[in-house]
Amino acid sequence: MAAQRILAAAAIVVVACLCVWPVRAAPKGAEVDEFPGFGGELPSKHYAGYISVGHEQQKRHLYYYFATSERDPTVDPVVVWINGGPACSGFSAFIHSIGPFKIEVSQIHVNDDPRVTKNPYSWTKMASLLLVDSPAGVGYSYADNEDDYATNDTSRVVDLYDFLSKWFAEYSEFLSNPFYIAGCSYSGVLVPVIAHEIQRRNEEGGRVKINLKGYSLCNPALDVDIENNALVPYAYKMGLISEELFQSLVTTCNGKYWNNTSPSCLEDLNHFYLQIKGINMEHILCPPCRYKMGITQETMEYDSGKIFKRFFETSKHGVECQNSELALEKLFDTKLGREKLHAKQKVSRPWKRCPKDIRYTRDILTLTEYHLNLTSKGYRVFLYSGDHALLVPYSSTLEWLKQLKYKEIEKWHPWFVENQIAGYSIRYENNILFATIKGAGHVPSDYLPFETFIAYQRWIDGADSL
C-alpha cells in the first residue's frame, strides 16, 4: 500500500509539473521567490502581501499568502482557508496542515534550524490556496491601534469580506474561478457567515461579484449548546468514562451537560472532568507530552498534528515531545523569513500562531439559519470530522445536522481509499455531504493527510459522494 501511495503521489506531481500556468496579473512586487527553510524551486506561482481593511482612523492590515494551483490555475477553484482558534494564523496552515510544504520530521530539536520539504498531499494539487492571518494581531497581521486587538465574530466577518473583495480586485483574473471557503474548528462560526455575506453582497450588486460555489468545515463549531453537550455521550461511547458515571450524568443533568446549575449535575461533571483530565482533547489516543527532554522549552501538550508520522519515527528523546510552535516561529519570525514572505519588519508584535493577548468574544452562538439560507440557494457543503476528536466530536456535527431536517439521500455507509475503509459518510438533500475520517483527530489533515486529501479532492472536483 505504501508503494501505491508513493506512485499515486508521484503521478500527481508529474501531472502538476506539466500543467503549471502563469498568473496573468498580480500586484507589483507580490510574487514570492523563496520560502524559508526550503531550498528548491517553488511548485507553482506564490504571492504574498497585505490588504488593509477598516477606515482611515482605524486600519487593520491583514497578511495573505496565495499559492496558485499546481494543476491548472486558470480554471481550478480558489479556496480561502480561515483558521479557528478563535484567533490563530491562517498562514500557519500552509505548512502545518494543507499547504505545499511541511516541516521535515527529523527537525525535532529546539537548537536546529527548521527545514521544510514538499507536502505530497498539498491542496494546491487541486486548487489555488489563499490563506489569511485573521484577526489583526495573529501571524503577520497587525493593527494601527491597540484597541483593534479586541474583536468578535461579527467584526471579524466584516473585515474578512472587506479583505476578500479587495483581494479579488487585485487578483481579478481569478474572479471567474469557482470559489470555496474552508476551515476547521472555531472557523465553523465564521465560514457560513462569510459565505452568507458574499451571497448577500452578490445579490445586491457589490463592488465585486465573487463566484462562490460552496464551503467546507472539519470538526466545526456550529451551535454552542450542541457542541458542549456532545462531550459526555462521546466520552462514554469511546470508553473514557464508566457506565455508572454516565448513567448518573444522564439522570442528574437531564441531557444538559454544560451551563447547568444543578448541584448533583455539577458534582457528576466534576467527576467527569477528573476522569478525562489526562486525555488529549484533539486525539483521544495520543498521550500528552509528560517530560522535559531537551527538545522542548517547557512541558507542553503533545503536538497532535504529527502523531501518525511520529509514532513510526525513532528518536532518543521520544516521539511525543516536539515543539512545532517554536519551529514555526523560527521559520517565520526572523528578518530573512519576513523578507522572503513580504511581511512587515517594523511592527512591534512578534510572529505568533495563536497569540494569547487577542481579546476575542464569541457573539454568534448558532449557525443554523446561515446554513439553511445557503443550502436552500444551491451552495455545496462538505462537513467532515476526525472520529477520534473529543474537541468538537463528530457526533456533535451529526446531532446538529438533525436540526436542518434535511432528508438523507444516502444513509451512513463506508467510503474507501485504495480498497480500505477511510471513514463513513452520509449524503443529505440540498448538497450537504458529511464524512468521518477514520482514525483522525481534530483537523483531520494533520493526522491523515492522504485520506483527507482524497476526500477533499473528490468533493471539490464535483462528486456528490465520496
C-alpha positions as a Markdown table, in Angstrom:
| # | Residue | x | y | z |
|---|---|---|---|---|
| 1 | Met | 0.0 | 0.0 | 0.0 |
| 2 | Ala | 2.9 | 2.4 | 0.8 |
| 3 | Ala | 4.2 | 1.8 | -2.7 |
| 4 | Gln | 0.8 | 2.6 | -4.2 |
| 5 | Arg | 0.6 | 5.8 | -2.3 |
| 6 | Ile | 4.1 | 6.9 | -3.5 |
| 7 | Leu | 3.1 | 6.1 | -7.1 |
| 8 | Ala | -0.1 | 8.0 | -6.7 |
| 9 | Ala | 1.7 | 11.0 | -5.2 |
| 10 | Ala | 4.3 | 10.8 | -8.0 |
| 11 | Ala | 1.6 | 10.7 | -10.6 |
| 12 | Ile | 0.0 | 13.8 | -9.1 |
| 13 | Val | 3.4 | 15.6 | -9.2 |
| 14 | Val | 4.0 | 14.7 | -12.8 |
| 15 | Val | 0.6 | 16.0 | -13.9 |
| 16 | Ala | 1.2 | 19.1 | -11.8 |
| 17 | Cys | 4.6 | 19.8 | -13.5 |
| 18 | Leu | 3.0 | 19.5 | -16.9 |
| 19 | Cys | 0.2 | 21.9 | -16.1 |
| 20 | Val | 1.6 | 24.9 | -14.3 |
| 21 | Trp | 0.2 | 28.1 | -15.8 |
| 22 | Pro | 1.4 | 31.6 | -15.0 |
| 23 | Val | -0.9 | 34.1 | -13.3 |
| 24 | Arg | -1.9 | 36.7 | -15.8 |
| 25 | Ala | -1.6 | 39.7 | -13.4 |
| 26 | Ala | -0.7 | 40.4 | -9.8 |
| 27 | Pro | 0.2 | 43.4 | -7.7 |
| 28 | Lys | 3.7 | 44.6 | -8.3 |
| 29 | Gly | 6.3 | 43.0 | -6.0 |
| 30 | Ala | 3.8 | 40.4 | -4.7 |
| 31 | Glu | 5.5 | 37.3 | -6.1 |
| 32 | Val | 7.4 | 35.1 | -3.7 |
| 33 | Asp | 10.7 | 33.7 | -5.0 |
| 34 | Glu | 11.9 | 31.8 | -2.0 |
| 35 | Phe | 10.2 | 30.1 | 1.0 |
| 36 | Pro | 12.0 | 30.0 | 4.4 |
| 37 | Gly | 13.7 | 26.6 | 5.1 |
| 38 | Phe | 13.1 | 25.4 | 1.5 |
| 39 | Gly | 15.9 | 25.2 | -0.9 |
| 40 | Gly | 14.2 | 24.2 | -4.2 |
| 41 | Glu | 12.0 | 25.8 | -6.8 |
| 42 | Leu | 8.5 | 26.6 | -5.6 |
| 43 | Pro | 6.0 | 24.1 | -7.1 |
| 44 | Ser | 3.8 | 26.9 | -8.5 |
| 45 | Lys | 3.5 | 30.7 | -8.5 |
| 46 | His | 3.3 | 32.1 | -5.0 |
| 47 | Tyr | 2.3 | 35.7 | -3.9 |
| 48 | Ala | 2.1 | 37.4 | -0.6 |
| 49 | Gly | 1.3 | 40.8 | 0.9 |
| 50 | Tyr | -1.2 | 42.9 | 2.9 |
| 51 | Ile | -4.8 | 44.0 | 2.4 |
| 52 | Ser | -5.8 | 46.9 | 4.6 |
| 53 | Val | -9.4 | 46.9 | 6.0 |
| 54 | Gly | -11.3 | 49.2 | 8.2 |
| 55 | His | -11.3 | 53.0 | 7.8 |
| 56 | Glu | -8.6 | 55.7 | 7.8 |
| 57 | Gln | -8.6 | 56.3 | 11.5 |
| 58 | Gln | -8.6 | 52.6 | 12.4 |
| 59 | Lys | -6.9 | 50.4 | 9.8 |
| 60 | Arg | -6.1 | 46.7 | 10.2 |
| 61 | His | -3.6 | 45.2 | 7.9 |
| 62 | Leu | -4.3 | 41.5 | 7.1 |
| 63 | Tyr | -1.5 | 39.4 | 5.7 |
| 64 | Tyr | -2.2 | 36.9 | 3.0 |
| 65 | Tyr | -0.3 | 34.2 | 1.2 |
| 66 | Phe | -1.5 | 32.9 | -2.1 |
| 67 | Ala | -0.3 | 29.7 | -3.8 |
| 68 | Thr | -1.7 | 29.0 | -7.3 |
| 69 | Ser | -2.8 | 25.6 | -8.2 |
| 70 | Glu | -0.2 | 23.1 | -9.5 |
| 71 | Arg | -2.8 | 21.6 | -11.8 |
| 72 | Asp | -4.4 | 24.5 | -13.9 |
| 73 | Pro | -4.8 | 27.8 | -12.0 |
| 74 | Thr | -6.8 | 29.3 | -14.9 |
| 75 | Val | -9.8 | 27.0 | -14.2 |
| 76 | Asp | -9.2 | 25.3 | -10.8 |
| 77 | Pro | -11.1 | 26.5 | -7.8 |
| 78 | Val | -9.7 | 29.2 | -5.4 |
| 79 | Val | -10.0 | 28.0 | -1.8 |
| 80 | Val | -9.6 | 30.5 | 1.1 |
| 81 | Trp | -8.6 | 29.0 | 4.4 |
| 82 | Ile | -10.0 | 30.6 | 7.6 |
| 83 | Asn | -8.3 | 29.3 | 10.7 |
| 84 | Gly | -10.0 | 28.6 | 14.0 |
| 85 | Gly | -8.6 | 29.3 | 17.4 |
| 86 | Pro | -10.6 | 31.5 | 17.5 |
| 87 | Ala | -7.6 | 33.7 | 16.9 |
| 88 | Cys | -4.9 | 31.8 | 15.0 |
| 89 | Ser | -2.8 | 32.4 | 11.9 |
| 90 | Gly | -4.4 | 31.1 | 8.7 |
| 91 | Phe | -1.0 | 31.2 | 7.1 |
| 92 | Ser | 0.3 | 28.6 | 9.6 |
| 93 | Ala | -1.9 | 26.0 | 7.9 |
| 94 | Phe | 0.2 | 26.5 | 4.8 |
| 95 | Ile | 3.0 | 24.5 | 6.5 |
| 96 | His | 1.2 | 22.9 | 9.4 |
| 97 | Ser | -1.7 | 21.3 | 7.5 |
| 98 | Ile | -2.8 | 21.7 | 3.9 |
| 99 | Gly | -0.1 | 23.7 | 2.0 |
| 100 | Pro | 2.7 | 22.7 | -0.3 |
| 101 | Phe | 5.3 | 22.4 | 2.5 |
| 102 | Lys | 5.8 | 20.6 | 5.7 |
| 103 | Ile | 8.5 | 20.7 | 8.4 |
| 104 | Glu | 10.9 | 17.8 | 8.0 |
| 105 | Val | 10.1 | 15.2 | 10.7 |
| 106 | Ser | 13.8 | 14.9 | 11.6 |
| 107 | Gln | 13.9 | 18.5 | 12.8 |
| 108 | Ile | 12.9 | 18.0 | 16.4 |
| 109 | His | 15.4 | 19.8 | 18.5 |
| 110 | Val | 14.9 | 23.4 | 19.6 |
| 111 | Asn | 18.5 | 24.2 | 18.6 |
| 112 | Asp | 18.1 | 23.1 | 15.0 |
| 113 | Asp | 17.1 | 25.5 | 12.2 |
| 114 | Pro | 13.9 | 24.1 | 10.8 |
| 115 | Arg | 13.8 | 22.8 | 7.2 |
| 116 | Val | 10.8 | 22.2 | 5.1 |
| 117 | Thr | 10.1 | 19.8 | 2.3 |
| 118 | Lys | 7.3 | 19.4 | -0.2 |
| 119 | Asn | 4.0 | 18.0 | 1.0 |
| 120 | Pro | 2.8 | 15.4 | -1.5 |
| 121 | Tyr | -0.8 | 15.9 | -0.3 |
| 122 | Ser | -0.9 | 19.7 | -0.6 |
| 123 | Trp | -4.3 | 21.1 | -1.6 |
| 124 | Thr | -2.6 | 23.1 | -4.2 |
| 125 | Lys | -2.6 | 20.0 | -6.3 |
| 126 | Met | -6.3 | 20.5 | -6.9 |
| 127 | Ala | -6.9 | 24.3 | -6.2 |
| 128 | Ser | -5.3 | 27.6 | -5.7 |
| 129 | Leu | -4.9 | 28.3 | -2.0 |
| 130 | Leu | -5.4 | 31.6 | -0.3 |
| 131 | Leu | -4.5 | 31.9 | 3.4 |
| 132 | Val | -5.2 | 34.9 | 5.5 |
| 133 | Asp | -4.0 | 35.9 | 9.0 |
| 134 | Ser | -7.2 | 37.0 | 10.8 |
| 135 | Pro | -8.0 | 38.7 | 13.1 |
| 136 | Ala | -5.4 | 41.5 | 13.2 |
| 137 | Gly | -2.7 | 40.6 | 15.6 |
| 138 | Val | -2.2 | 36.9 | 14.7 |
| 139 | Gly | 0.7 | 35.8 | 12.5 |
| 140 | Tyr | 1.9 | 38.7 | 10.4 |
| 141 | Ser | -1.3 | 40.8 | 10.5 |
| 142 | Tyr | -1.4 | 43.9 | 12.7 |
| 143 | Ala | -3.5 | 46.9 | 13.6 |
| 144 | Asp | -2.6 | 50.6 | 13.8 |
| 145 | Asn | -4.5 | 50.8 | 17.1 |
| 146 | Glu | -4.1 | 48.6 | 20.2 |
| 147 | Asp | -7.9 | 48.7 | 20.6 |
| 148 | Asp | -8.2 | 46.6 | 17.5 |
| 149 | Tyr | -6.7 | 43.6 | 19.2 |
| 150 | Ala | -10.1 | 43.2 | 20.9 |
| 151 | Thr | -12.6 | 41.8 | 18.5 |
| 152 | Asn | -15.6 | 39.4 | 17.9 |
| 153 | Asp | -17.2 | 37.2 | 15.3 |
| 154 | Thr | -19.3 | 39.9 | 13.8 |
| 155 | Ser | -16.4 | 42.4 | 13.4 |
| 156 | Arg | -14.2 | 39.7 | 12.0 |
| 157 | Val | -16.7 | 38.7 | 9.3 |
| 158 | Val | -16.9 | 42.4 | 8.2 |
| 159 | Asp | -13.1 | 42.5 | 7.9 |
| 160 | Leu | -12.9 | 39.2 | 6.1 |
| 161 | Tyr | -15.5 | 40.3 | 3.5 |
| 162 | Asp | -13.7 | 43.6 | 3.0 |
| 163 | Phe | -10.4 | 41.7 | 2.7 |
| 164 | Leu | -11.9 | 39.3 | 0.0 |
| 165 | Ser | -13.5 | 42.0 | -2.1 |
| 166 | Lys | -10.2 | 44.0 | -2.1 |
| 167 | Trp | -8.1 | 40.9 | -2.8 |
| 168 | Phe | -10.2 | 39.9 | -5.8 |
| 169 | Ala | -10.0 | 43.5 | -7.1 |
| 170 | Glu | -6.2 | 43.0 | -7.1 |
| 171 | Tyr | -6.3 | 39.4 | -8.4 |
| 172 | Ser | -9.3 | 39.9 | -10.8 |
| 173 | Glu | -8.1 | 37.2 | -13.1 |
| 174 | Phe | -9.4 | 34.7 | -10.5 |
| 175 | Leu | -12.9 | 36.2 | -10.3 |
| 176 | Ser | -14.3 | 33.6 | -12.8 |
| 177 | Asn | -12.8 | 30.6 | -11.0 |
| 178 | Pro | -15.1 | 28.6 | -8.6 |
| 179 | Phe | -14.6 | 30.0 | -5.1 |
| 180 | Tyr | -14.8 | 27.9 | -1.9 |
| 181 | Ile | -14.3 | 28.8 | 1.8 |
| 182 | Ala | -12.7 | 26.3 | 4.1 |
| 183 | Gly | -11.8 | 26.0 | 7.7 |
| 184 | Cys | -11.9 | 23.8 | 10.8 |
| 185 | Ser | -12.9 | 24.0 | 14.4 |
| 186 | Tyr | -13.9 | 27.5 | 15.5 |
| 187 | Ser | -14.0 | 28.7 | 11.9 |
| 188 | Gly | -17.3 | 26.9 | 11.8 |
| 189 | Val | -18.6 | 30.0 | 13.4 |
| 190 | Leu | -17.2 | 32.2 | 10.7 |
| 191 | Val | -17.2 | 30.4 | 7.4 |
| 192 | Pro | -21.0 | 30.2 | 6.9 |
| 193 | Val | -21.5 | 33.8 | 7.9 |
| 194 | Ile | -18.8 | 34.9 | 5.4 |
| 195 | Ala | -20.5 | 32.8 | 2.8 |
| 196 | His | -23.8 | 34.4 | 3.6 |
| 197 | Glu | -22.3 | 37.9 | 3.4 |
| 198 | Ile | -20.8 | 37.1 | -0.1 |
| 199 | Gln | -24.1 | 35.7 | -1.3 |
| 200 | Arg | -25.9 | 38.8 | 0.0 |
| 201 | Arg | -23.5 | 41.3 | -1.5 |
| 202 | Asn | -23.5 | 39.4 | -4.8 |
| 203 | Glu | -27.3 | 39.7 | -5.0 |
| 204 | Glu | -27.1 | 43.4 | -4.0 |
| 205 | Gly | -24.5 | 44.1 | -6.7 |
| 206 | Gly | -21.4 | 44.7 | -4.5 |
| 207 | Arg | -18.1 | 46.1 | -5.8 |
| 208 | Val | -17.1 | 42.6 | -6.9 |
| 209 | Lys | -19.1 | 39.5 | -7.6 |
| 210 | Ile | -17.3 | 36.6 | -6.1 |
| 211 | Asn | -18.0 | 33.2 | -7.8 |
| 212 | Leu | -19.0 | 31.4 | -4.6 |
| 213 | Lys | -19.8 | 27.7 | -5.1 |
| 214 | Gly | -19.7 | 26.4 | -1.5 |
| 215 | Tyr | -17.8 | 25.8 | 1.7 |
| 216 | Ser | -16.3 | 23.1 | 3.8 |
| 217 | Leu | -15.7 | 22.6 | 7.5 |
| 218 | Cys | -14.0 | 20.0 | 9.7 |
| 219 | Asn | -14.9 | 19.3 | 13.3 |
| 220 | Pro | -16.7 | 22.5 | 13.2 |
| 221 | Ala | -18.2 | 24.7 | 15.9 |
| 222 | Leu | -21.9 | 25.1 | 14.8 |
| 223 | Asp | -24.0 | 25.5 | 17.9 |
| 224 | Val | -22.7 | 26.3 | 21.3 |
| 225 | Asp | -25.2 | 24.1 | 23.1 |
| 226 | Ile | -24.8 | 21.1 | 20.9 |
| 227 | Glu | -21.0 | 21.3 | 20.9 |
| 228 | Asn | -20.8 | 21.4 | 24.7 |
| 229 | Asn | -23.5 | 18.8 | 25.3 |
| 230 | Ala | -21.7 | 16.3 | 22.9 |
| 231 | Leu | -18.7 | 15.7 | 25.1 |
| 232 | Val | -20.3 | 13.4 | 27.8 |
| 233 | Pro | -22.0 | 11.0 | 25.3 |
| 234 | Tyr | -19.0 | 10.8 | 23.1 |
| 235 | Ala | -16.6 | 10.1 | 26.0 |
| 236 | Tyr | -18.9 | 7.3 | 27.1 |
| 237 | Lys | -19.1 | 5.8 | 23.6 |
| 238 | Met | -15.3 | 5.8 | 23.4 |
| 239 | Gly | -14.8 | 4.1 | 26.7 |
| 240 | Leu | -13.4 | 7.1 | 28.6 |
| 241 | Ile | -15.9 | 7.1 | 31.4 |
| 242 | Ser | -17.7 | 4.4 | 33.3 |
| 243 | Glu | -21.2 | 3.2 | 32.7 |
| 244 | Glu | -22.0 | 4.1 | 36.3 |
| 245 | Leu | -20.9 | 7.7 | 35.9 |
| 246 | Phe | -22.6 | 8.1 | 32.5 |
| 247 | Gln | -26.0 | 6.9 | 33.8 |
| 248 | Ser | -25.7 | 9.2 | 36.8 |
| 249 | Leu | -24.9 | 12.1 | 34.5 |
| 250 | Val | -28.0 | 11.3 | 32.3 |
| 251 | Thr | -30.1 | 11.4 | 35.5 |
| 252 | Thr | -28.7 | 14.4 | 37.3 |
| 253 | Cys | -28.1 | 16.6 | 34.2 |
| 254 | Asn | -31.1 | 15.6 | 32.2 |
| 255 | Gly | -29.2 | 15.9 | 28.9 |
| 256 | Lys | -27.7 | 19.3 | 29.7 |
| 257 | Tyr | -24.0 | 18.7 | 30.3 |
| 258 | Trp | -22.9 | 22.3 | 30.4 |
| 259 | Asn | -24.2 | 25.6 | 31.8 |
| 260 | Asn | -26.2 | 23.5 | 34.3 |
| 261 | Thr | -26.6 | 24.8 | 37.9 |
| 262 | Ser | -28.0 | 21.6 | 39.4 |
| 263 | Pro | -25.7 | 20.7 | 42.4 |
| 264 | Ser | -25.9 | 17.0 | 41.7 |
| 265 | Cys | -25.2 | 17.5 | 38.0 |
| 266 | Leu | -22.2 | 19.8 | 38.8 |
| 267 | Glu | -20.9 | 17.1 | 41.2 |
| 268 | Asp | -21.1 | 14.4 | 38.5 |
| 269 | Leu | -19.5 | 16.8 | 35.9 |
| 270 | Asn | -16.6 | 17.3 | 38.3 |
| 271 | His | -16.1 | 13.5 | 38.4 |
| 272 | Phe | -16.4 | 13.5 | 34.6 |
| 273 | Tyr | -13.6 | 16.1 | 34.1 |
| 274 | Leu | -11.4 | 14.3 | 36.6 |
| 275 | Gln | -11.7 | 11.1 | 34.5 |
| 276 | Ile | -10.9 | 12.7 | 31.2 |
| 277 | Lys | -8.2 | 15.0 | 32.7 |
| 278 | Gly | -5.3 | 13.1 | 31.1 |
| 279 | Ile | -7.0 | 12.7 | 27.7 |
| 280 | Asn | -5.7 | 14.7 | 24.7 |
| 281 | Met | -8.8 | 16.5 | 23.6 |
| 282 | Glu | -7.6 | 16.7 | 19.9 |
| 283 | His | -7.0 | 13.0 | 19.6 |
| 284 | Ile | -8.0 | 10.6 | 22.4 |
| 285 | Leu | -5.4 | 8.0 | 21.5 |
| 286 | Cys | -2.5 | 10.4 | 21.9 |
| 287 | Pro | -0.7 | 10.7 | 25.2 |
| 288 | Pro | 0.2 | 14.2 | 26.4 |
| 289 | Cys | 3.8 | 15.1 | 26.5 |
| 290 | Arg | 4.9 | 14.5 | 30.0 |
| 291 | Tyr | 8.6 | 15.1 | 30.0 |
| 292 | Lys | 11.2 | 17.8 | 29.5 |
| 293 | Met | 13.7 | 16.0 | 27.3 |
| 294 | Gly | 15.9 | 18.8 | 25.9 |
| 295 | Ile | 13.8 | 19.3 | 22.8 |
| 296 | Thr | 11.1 | 21.5 | 24.2 |
| 297 | Gln | 11.5 | 24.7 | 26.2 |
| 298 | Glu | 8.8 | 23.7 | 28.7 |
| 299 | Thr | 6.4 | 20.9 | 29.5 |
| 300 | Met | 3.7 | 21.1 | 26.8 |
| 301 | Glu | 0.8 | 19.2 | 25.5 |
| 302 | Tyr | 1.5 | 16.7 | 22.7 |
| 303 | Asp | 1.7 | 18.2 | 19.2 |
| 304 | Ser | -1.1 | 16.0 | 17.9 |
| 305 | Gly | -0.7 | 17.3 | 14.4 |
| 306 | Lys | 2.1 | 14.8 | 13.6 |
| 307 | Ile | 1.1 | 11.7 | 15.6 |
| 308 | Phe | 0.8 | 9.2 | 12.7 |
| 309 | Lys | 4.1 | 10.2 | 11.3 |
| 310 | Arg | 6.0 | 10.3 | 14.5 |
| 311 | Phe | 4.7 | 7.0 | 16.0 |
| 312 | Phe | 6.8 | 5.3 | 13.4 |
| 313 | Glu | 9.9 | 7.5 | 13.7 |
| 314 | Thr | 12.6 | 6.8 | 16.2 |
| 315 | Ser | 14.1 | 9.4 | 18.5 |
| 316 | Lys | 16.2 | 9.0 | 21.6 |
| 317 | His | 14.1 | 11.8 | 23.1 |
| 318 | Gly | 10.7 | 10.1 | 22.5 |
| 319 | Val | 8.3 | 10.8 | 19.7 |
| 320 | Glu | 5.6 | 12.5 | 21.8 |
| 321 | Cys | 7.7 | 15.6 | 22.6 |
| 322 | Gln | 8.2 | 18.3 | 19.9 |
| 323 | Asn | 7.6 | 22.0 | 19.9 |
| 324 | Ser | 6.2 | 22.6 | 16.5 |
| 325 | Glu | 5.1 | 26.1 | 17.6 |
| 326 | Leu | 8.7 | 27.0 | 18.1 |
| 327 | Ala | 9.7 | 25.6 | 14.7 |
| 328 | Leu | 7.1 | 27.8 | 13.0 |
| 329 | Glu | 8.4 | 30.9 | 14.9 |
| 330 | Lys | 12.0 | 30.1 | 14.0 |
| 331 | Leu | 10.9 | 29.9 | 10.3 |
| 332 | Phe | 8.7 | 33.0 | 10.2 |
| 333 | Asp | 9.8 | 35.4 | 12.9 |
| 334 | Thr | 13.3 | 36.2 | 11.5 |
| 335 | Lys | 14.4 | 39.2 | 9.4 |
| 336 | Leu | 15.2 | 36.9 | 6.4 |
| 337 | Gly | 12.0 | 34.9 | 6.8 |
| 338 | Arg | 9.9 | 38.1 | 6.8 |
| 339 | Glu | 11.8 | 39.4 | 3.8 |
| 340 | Lys | 11.1 | 36.3 | 1.8 |
| 341 | Leu | 7.4 | 36.3 | 2.7 |
| 342 | His | 6.9 | 40.0 | 2.2 |
| 343 | Ala | 5.9 | 40.5 | 5.8 |
| 344 | Lys | 6.4 | 43.9 | 7.6 |
| 345 | Gln | 9.7 | 44.2 | 9.5 |
| 346 | Lys | 8.9 | 47.1 | 11.8 |
| 347 | Val | 5.8 | 46.1 | 13.7 |
| 348 | Ser | 6.0 | 45.7 | 17.5 |
| 349 | Arg | 4.4 | 42.2 | 17.6 |
| 350 | Pro | 6.4 | 39.0 | 17.1 |
| 351 | Trp | 5.1 | 36.3 | 14.9 |
| 352 | Lys | 2.7 | 34.0 | 16.9 |
| 353 | Arg | 0.4 | 31.4 | 15.5 |
| 354 | Cys | -2.2 | 31.9 | 18.3 |
| 355 | Pro | -1.2 | 35.0 | 20.4 |
| 356 | Lys | -2.6 | 34.9 | 23.9 |
| 357 | Asp | -3.3 | 38.7 | 24.1 |
| 358 | Ile | -6.0 | 38.8 | 21.5 |
| 359 | Arg | -9.2 | 39.6 | 23.3 |
| 360 | Tyr | -11.8 | 37.6 | 21.4 |
| 361 | Thr | -15.6 | 37.3 | 22.1 |
| 362 | Arg | -17.9 | 34.8 | 20.5 |
| 363 | Asp | -21.1 | 36.6 | 19.6 |
| 364 | Ile | -22.6 | 34.2 | 17.1 |
| 365 | Leu | -23.8 | 31.2 | 19.1 |
| 366 | Thr | -25.6 | 29.2 | 16.5 |
| 367 | Leu | -25.2 | 28.9 | 12.7 |
| 368 | Thr | -28.3 | 27.1 | 11.6 |
| 369 | Glu | -30.1 | 29.9 | 9.9 |
| 370 | Tyr | -27.0 | 30.7 | 7.8 |
| 371 | His | -26.6 | 27.1 | 6.6 |
| 372 | Leu | -30.4 | 26.8 | 5.8 |
| 373 | Asn | -30.2 | 30.0 | 3.8 |
| 374 | Leu | -27.1 | 29.0 | 1.8 |
| 375 | Thr | -28.1 | 25.4 | 1.2 |
| 376 | Ser | -31.6 | 26.4 | 0.0 |
| 377 | Lys | -29.9 | 28.5 | -2.7 |
| 378 | Gly | -27.8 | 25.6 | -4.0 |
| 379 | Tyr | -24.4 | 26.1 | -2.4 |
| 380 | Arg | -22.4 | 23.0 | -1.8 |
| 381 | Val | -21.4 | 22.0 | 1.7 |
| 382 | Phe | -18.8 | 19.4 | 2.9 |
| 383 | Leu | -18.7 | 18.7 | 6.7 |
| 384 | Tyr | -16.0 | 16.2 | 7.8 |
| 385 | Ser | -14.6 | 15.1 | 11.1 |
| 386 | Gly | -11.8 | 13.1 | 12.6 |
| 387 | Asp | -13.6 | 10.4 | 14.6 |
| 388 | His | -11.1 | 10.4 | 17.5 |
| 389 | Ala | -11.5 | 14.1 | 18.4 |
| 390 | Leu | -13.0 | 14.8 | 21.8 |
| 391 | Leu | -12.8 | 18.5 | 21.0 |
| 392 | Val | -15.9 | 19.1 | 18.9 |
| 393 | Pro | -16.6 | 15.4 | 18.3 |
| 394 | Tyr | -18.1 | 14.1 | 15.0 |
| 395 | Ser | -21.3 | 13.2 | 17.0 |
| 396 | Ser | -22.0 | 16.9 | 17.7 |
| 397 | Thr | -22.0 | 17.6 | 13.9 |
| 398 | Leu | -24.4 | 14.7 | 13.3 |
| 399 | Glu | -26.6 | 15.9 | 16.1 |
| 400 | Trp | -26.6 | 19.5 | 14.7 |
| 401 | Leu | -27.4 | 18.2 | 11.2 |
| 402 | Lys | -30.7 | 16.8 | 12.6 |
| 403 | Gln | -31.7 | 20.4 | 13.2 |
| 404 | Leu | -31.8 | 21.1 | 9.5 |
| 405 | Lys | -34.4 | 18.4 | 9.0 |
| 406 | Tyr | -33.0 | 17.5 | 5.6 |
| 407 | Lys | -33.7 | 14.1 | 4.1 |
| 408 | Glu | -30.8 | 11.6 | 3.9 |
| 409 | Ile | -30.2 | 10.7 | 0.3 |
| 410 | Glu | -27.5 | 8.2 | 1.2 |
| 411 | Lys | -27.6 | 6.8 | 4.7 |
| 412 | Trp | -24.5 | 6.0 | 6.9 |
| 413 | His | -22.1 | 4.0 | 4.8 |
| 414 | Pro | -18.3 | 3.4 | 4.5 |
| 415 | Trp | -16.2 | 5.3 | 1.9 |
| 416 | Phe | -12.9 | 3.9 | 0.6 |
| 417 | Val | -9.4 | 4.8 | -0.3 |
| 418 | Glu | -7.3 | 2.1 | -2.0 |
| 419 | Asn | -9.9 | -0.5 | -1.2 |
| 420 | Gln | -9.6 | 0.3 | 2.6 |
| 421 | Ile | -12.4 | 1.9 | 4.7 |
| 422 | Ala | -11.3 | 5.5 | 5.2 |
| 423 | Gly | -14.4 | 6.6 | 7.1 |
| 424 | Tyr | -18.1 | 6.8 | 7.0 |
| 425 | Ser | -20.4 | 9.2 | 5.1 |
| 426 | Ile | -24.0 | 10.5 | 4.8 |
| 427 | Arg | -25.3 | 12.5 | 1.9 |
| 428 | Tyr | -28.2 | 14.8 | 2.5 |
| 429 | Glu | -30.5 | 16.7 | 0.2 |
| 430 | Asn | -29.6 | 20.3 | -0.7 |
| 431 | Asn | -26.0 | 19.4 | -1.5 |
| 432 | Ile | -24.7 | 18.6 | 2.0 |
| 433 | Leu | -22.1 | 15.8 | 2.4 |
| 434 | Phe | -20.9 | 14.6 | 5.8 |
| 435 | Ala | -17.9 | 12.2 | 6.3 |
| 436 | Thr | -15.7 | 10.9 | 9.1 |
| 437 | Ile | -12.0 | 10.3 | 8.6 |
| 438 | Lys | -11.4 | 7.1 | 10.4 |
| 439 | Gly | -8.6 | 7.3 | 13.0 |
| 440 | Ala | -8.1 | 11.1 | 12.6 |
| 441 | Gly | -8.4 | 13.7 | 15.3 |
| 442 | His | -9.3 | 17.4 | 15.3 |
| 443 | Val | -8.2 | 18.9 | 12.0 |
| 444 | Pro | -8.1 | 15.6 | 10.1 |
| 445 | Ser | -5.4 | 16.7 | 7.5 |
| 446 | Asp | -2.9 | 17.0 | 10.4 |
| 447 | Tyr | -3.3 | 13.3 | 11.2 |
| 448 | Leu | -4.3 | 11.5 | 7.9 |
| 449 | Pro | -3.3 | 13.9 | 5.2 |
| 450 | Phe | -3.6 | 11.3 | 2.4 |
| 451 | Glu | -7.2 | 10.3 | 3.2 |
| 452 | Thr | -8.3 | 13.9 | 3.8 |
| 453 | Phe | -6.7 | 14.9 | 0.5 |
| 454 | Ile | -8.6 | 12.3 | -1.4 |
| 455 | Ala | -11.9 | 13.1 | 0.3 |
| 456 | Tyr | -11.5 | 16.8 | -0.4 |
| 457 | Gln | -10.3 | 16.3 | -4.0 |
| 458 | Arg | -13.3 | 14.2 | -4.8 |
| 459 | Trp | -15.7 | 16.7 | -3.3 |
| 460 | Ile | -14.2 | 19.9 | -4.8 |
| 461 | Asp | -13.9 | 18.2 | -8.2 |
| 462 | Gly | -17.7 | 17.8 | -8.1 |
| 463 | Ala | -18.5 | 14.4 | -6.7 |
| 464 | Asp | -21.8 | 14.2 | -4.7 |
| 465 | Ser | -20.5 | 11.2 | -2.7 |
| 466 | Leu | -17.1 | 10.0 | -1.6 |
